[in-house]
Amino acid sequence: MIFFKKSDLEKRAKAGDVSAILELARKGKREKAIKLLEEKENDPQLRKVLFDLYLEEGKDLQAYRLVEKYGEDVGTAKERALVAERIGNHDYAVKEYLRVGDWESLFRAGTILLAIHQPERALDVLQRSLSIAPPSERQKVEEKIEEAKKRLGLIEEKKESLLEKFRRGLKKTRESVEFGLIFRGRKVDDELFDELEEMLVKADVGVKTAVTIVEDLRKYAIRKNIKRSEDLKEETRKLILENLRGSEEKLEVTVEKKPEVILILGVNGSGKTTTIGKLAHRFIREGKKVLLVAGDTFRAGAIKQLEVWAERSGADIVRKEEGSDPASVVYEGMERAKEGSYEVVLVDTAGRLHTKEPLINELRKIKKVIQKHFPDQPSEVLLVLDSTTGQNAVQQAKVFKEALDITGIAVTKLDGSAKGGSIIAIWKDLKIPVKLVGVGEGIEDLEDFSAEEYVNALID
């Protein structure tokens, strides 16, 4: 009896019964429902159902094919704009958003115009958005207006130096360990060296490194007959910097290879998605066409979070529904990258260390999918580590190293940590170059790592 009901449902669906097709989709047979609808897309009613299913499944390329073929006969203007935005047809997306004309559509149109380097037009559209935006959303629109004005030179942008950013980022560490006090008017004796060693351990540079630095400093003080602690400050700076020799390497994105695929790893909560968003913003400001791929399909809210960053930065995005196979999302992302001539593709991945073996296998599978489309990619495999976790970050890194060859590390949340010395421990234990450092919550608070500026800010 059960078999008959199931067979009957599929027969009715194949005959074009909309309710039966929707029932198939509700029962989890979405791909079958989509295939049936694709055979009958000439029917305006079934075409609408197909378009809706494409949107729900994150099949943006297929949805846009319907838009191209049937125009206003599929979806609403806002839906057509959203699909066009996601696949990178920015001109069409802007046109459709402007047709809608509500505050949110105007905001999205303005954001796209900023991303494609039309700040004057963006400013006009965003000001229209601000005039009708609800009070709860005004700040978001005002931030984009400020960005447009800065690009047009209407607002003078005060630039923090890298040293100033590191000083701000390491404020909690300096307050916790108070390096400044130990190098001010203290007698050089065993008590001072013991205290300094304790401070270095507290800053999470690692016990072994702390002991080595202090022993070298002790020998230096004897050799130079140093009596005052302030005369040890410069040598301490040099010794810490020596421990970071070779740690500094830039994240290089050339224009010769298209696209440059950057695969981004990290445990949940490490700041991985935020790092992707800030990187997208950086590349777009440099004039590059950027695609985000939402490969973390398991963590609740990860896809939505990446969509928010895509909107903030002006990047395009490939995503499917929560629980989808990550490799299939990456496959669609690589297809989109080819068709859309993207210069940079940033791939988000899951970070479920409690399922170690499945995670390792999944990451390897994702890399194979990328290389099937682009054999010399990914150009970077970037591991995001949370500086507030200290030595745990090192253990996390060792798990990810089992899966893939990591080319660089991004250290996040430096501004929220009293363990700012963890960068030293990470380098000493892993010997993987530190390429990026997160020094604040702002969209531009992701900096290339400079060992010298970092140590200057730490000891200052």
N, C-alpha and C positions, 0 to 999 in steps of 0.2 A: 504493500500500500504506500509506504514511504517512497519507494522507487518510482511508483506511478506519478505521485505528486511532483517529484523533482523533475521527471521527464516531461510532464505536462507543462510545468513552468518554463522549461527551456524551449519547448515547442512554441508556446505562446510568445515568448521573447523573440524567437527567430522569425515569427510571423509579423513582428513589429508592434506587439502590444506594449505600450509605454510602461504600464503598471508592472508588467512581468519583467521588463528589462530593469526597472528600478528595484524590483524585488531581488533580482539576481545581484545587483550592485550591493544592496543592503546585506545580503548573505555572504558578502566577501568575494563574490565572483566578478570583481570590477573589470578585470582584463577581458573576460568573456563578454560582459555587457558592452564594453567599449568596441570590441571587434564587431559585434552585431550592429551597433549603431553606425560604425564606419561604413558598413555595407549599405546603409540606408540614409546617408547624410543629405541626400537630395530632398528628403522630407523635412520641411521647415521645423515641425514640432520635434522630431527626433534629433535634428541637428542641434537644437537648443539644449536638449538633454546631454548630447555628446560633448558640447562645449563646456557645460557645467561639470561633467565628469572629468574632462581634461584639466580644468582648473583645480578641482579637488585633489586630483592625483599628482599635481605639479608638472603636468605634461605641457609645458608652455610652448614649445616648438610646434606641437600638434595643434594646440589652441590657436596659435598665431596663423597657422596655415588656413584654418577656417576663416579667420578675420580677413586674411588676404583675398580669399576666394569669394567670400559672401558679404564682406563689409558690415554695414549696419544691420544686416539680417541675423547676426549672432551677437549675443551679449549686450550689456549696457555700454555706454560710452566709457564709463569708469573701468569696467572689466576689460574692454578692448585696450584702453590706455595702460592698464596694469600689465597685461600680457606683452604689449609692445615694449614697455619699459624693461621687463624681465629678459626679453630676448635681444635687447639692445637697439631697437628701432626708436631712437630718442625723439626724432622729429615727429613721428606719428603719435608717440605717447604724449608729447607736449600738446599737440593739436587737439587730441581727444580730451585731455585733462582741462584744457582751456574751454572746451565746449561745455563741460560739466559746470565749471565755474563756482563750486562751493569752496570753502576755505581750504579744505584738505587737498582737493584736486589742484588748486592754485599753488599750494605749498609744494606738492610733489613736482609740478611743472617747473617751479622756481628752482628746486633742488637739482633737477635734471639739467636745467640751463646752466647752473653753476658748474656741474660736472663736465659739461661739454664746452666750457670756457666762453659762455655768453653772459658775463656778469651784469651788463647794463640791462639787458632784457630780463634777466633773473630778478634784479632789484625791482623793476616795475611790477612784475607778477607777484613777488613776495609782499610788496606793499599793499597790493590789492587783497592778498590773502589775510594780511594783518588787520585790515579794515573790517573784515567780517568774522575773524576767528573768535571762538569763545574765550573767556578770560583764562581758563585752565590751559589753553594751548598757545597763548600769545608769546610766552617766553621762547618756545621752540622756534616760532616764526621769526622773532626778533633776533635770535642767534644767527639765523641764516641771512637776515638782512644785514647784520653787522659784517658777516663774512663777505657778502657781495660788495659792501662799501669799502672794505679793506682791499679787495682785489681791484676796485676802481680807483684806489688812492684817495678816497673821500675821508677815510679815517687813518690816522697814523698808527701803525701797528708797532707796539713796543715789544721788541724781541728780547727774550731772556737769553743770556749766554748759556752755553752748555754747563759751565761751572756753576752758574746760578741755579740751573735746573737740578743739578746733582746736589747742591747744598740744600735746596728745598726738599728734595727727595730723601736725603739722609738725615733730616732734622731729628726724627725720632731716635735714630741710632746714636747720634751725637748727644742727645739729651740723656739717653740711657747709660752710655759708657763714659761720657765726660772726658774725652781725650784732652780737651783744652786745659782742664784743671791739673792733670798730671804733668803737663809740660810747662807749668807756670810756678817758678819759685820753689821747686822741691829739691831736696838734697838727693844726690844720686847714691842710693844704697840698695841693699837686698829688698827692703820693704817696697821701694819704688818699682823694682823689676817684677816682684811678685804681683803687685797691683796691676801693672801694665799687662802682664800675662793673663790675669783674671779678666781684664777689660776686653782683650782680644778674643778670649773664649766666649765672653758674654755677647760680643758682636757677631759671633758665629763664624769666625774665620777658620775654625777647626783647631782642635787641641794640639795636634802635631805641628801645624804651621805656627801657632801661637808660641809654642815652646822654642821652636827654631829661631823665630824672629827675635825673641827676648834674649836667647843665648848669644846670638850674633851681636845684639845691641850691647850686651854686657861686656863682650870681648872688645867691642869698639870703644866703650867708655874707659876701659882699663888702658887700652893702647894709646888713646888720645888724652888720658888723664882728665876726663871730664868730671866736673863737680856739680854743675847745675843742670836740672832736668830740661830747661828750655834749649840747651845745646844738643839735646838728643832728638829733638823734634824732626829735624831735616833728615837725619840718618834713619829714623823710624819710617818716614815717608818713603825713602829710597828702598828700604828693605821690603816693605809691603809691595811697592811697585815691582821690585825684582821677582816677587812671588807671582806676579801677574804677567810676567814676560811671555809673549806669544798668545795671550788670551784674546787679543783685540783683532777683530776681523769684520769688514763691512759686508752688509747684505748687498750683493751686486746684482742688478737687473740690467741686462744689456738690451739694445734695440735690435740686435742681429737675429736673435732667436724669437720666434713668435709661435705660440705664446711661451712665456716663462712660467712654469708651474711651480708654485711653492706649496709643499705639503706641510701642514701644521699639526703637531702632536702636543699632547699635554693632558693631565688628569682633569676631571671635572672640577671646576672652581679655581683653576690655576690662572685664569684671566686669558685663556686661549681665544675665545670669541671676541673679546674686547681688543686683543692684540691684532686680530685679523681686521677688525673694523678700522683701527688706527692705521694699519698698513695700507688698507684700501684708500683711505683719505690721503695718505702721503703720496701714493702713486698717482692718484687722480690729480692732485695739485701739481705733479710733475708733468701732467699732460698725457698720461697713459690711459688706455682703455682697460678697465678692470672687471673681472668676473669673479664672484664668490660662489663656492660650491658647498652646500650645506650637507656635508657627509656625516655629521654627528646626528644620527636619526634616533638615538636611543634616549638621550637625556631630555627630560620634560622641559619644554620651553627653549631648547637650543636653536631650533629652526627659526622660531619667532624672534629670538634675540639677534640672530644673524640678519634677518630681514630688516630689523630696526637699524642695524649698523649699515646695511646696504643703502637704506633710505638716507641716513645721516651723511654718508660719504658720497653718495651719488653713483655707487657701483651697481652693476647688474647682478642678478642672483639666479642660481639653479637650485631648486629644492623640491622635495616630495613630502608626502605626509609622514608624520612620526611613525617610527617602526619599520620604515622601508629598508630594503637592503642597501647599505652604504655604497657598495661597489656599483650598484645600478644607478645611483644618484651621480657618482663620479663619472660613470660612462656617459650619461646625458650631458654632464658638465663639459667633458672633453669634446663631445659632438658639437655642443654650442660654441666652444672655444674655436673650433675649426671654422664653423659657419660665420661666426661674428667677427673674425679677425681680431681677437683680443690679444693684448700685449702681456698682461699679467693675469694669472688665474690663481686664486688663493683657496686652497681646499681645507675645509674644517674636517676633523675626524673625532671619533669617540675616544673617551679616556677612562674606560671602566677597568681599573686595575684589579678589581675583585674577580674578574673573569679573564685572567692573564693570558692563557693559551688562545682562547677565541679572539681576544683583542689582537694578539700578535699575528694570528693568521689573517684576520680582517685587514690589518694595515699592509701586510704583504700583498694581499689580493688587490687592494686599492692601488698600490704601486704598479702592479702588473697591468691594471686597466689603463693607467696613465701612459705607461710605456707602449701599450698596444697602439695608442693613437700618436704618441710623440716619443719615439725611442730614446731620445737623449734627455728626457725629463723624468722626474722633477729636478729642477736646477738646484733647489734647496729643500732640505728636510729640516724644518725648524722646530725645536722642542721648547715649549713654554713652561717655565718653572716659577713657582710662587716663592718670592724671597722670604715671606713670613713663615714658611714651613721649615726653614733652616736645613738641617742635615737630612730631613725626609725628602727634600727635593733631589738630593743625590741618589737616594734609593729608587725614587721614581724613574730617574733618568736611566738607571741601569736596566730596568724592565723594557723601556722603549728601545734601548740600544740592541736588545735581543731581536727586535722586529726589523729595524731598518738602520742603515748608516746615517747617523744624524750629522748634518753639516754645520749646525750652529744652534745657539741657545738664545732665547729671549727671556730675560729675568723681569718679572712683573712685581707690582705692588711695593716697590722700594720705598715709596713715601709712607706706606702703612706699616712698616716693619722696624722693630728695634734690632733686627738681625741683619743690618746692611752689609756686614762683612761676609755674608754667605756667598757672594760672588767669588771671593777668593777660594773658599772651600769647594765650590762647584768646579772651578777651573783646575784646582790642584788634584781633585779626585777623578775628574772625567776627561780632562785634556781636550774638551770640545770648545772651540772659540765662542766667546760671548759676543753676539752681534747686535742685540738690541736690549734696551733697558726701559722699563716703564717707570716714570718718575712722577706720575700724577694722574688724575682722572680725566683731564682734558683730552680732546681728540688729537691734539698735537703733542701730547706728553709721552711720546715714544721716541727715544733717541738712539742714535748709533752709539755703541759703547766706546768710551775713551778711558783706558786704564789710568792715565795720568790725571784727568779731571776728576775721575771717581775717587782716587786716593787723596787728591788735594781737598775734596769736599769732606771726605771721611775724617781726615786728621785735623782739618782747619778748626 
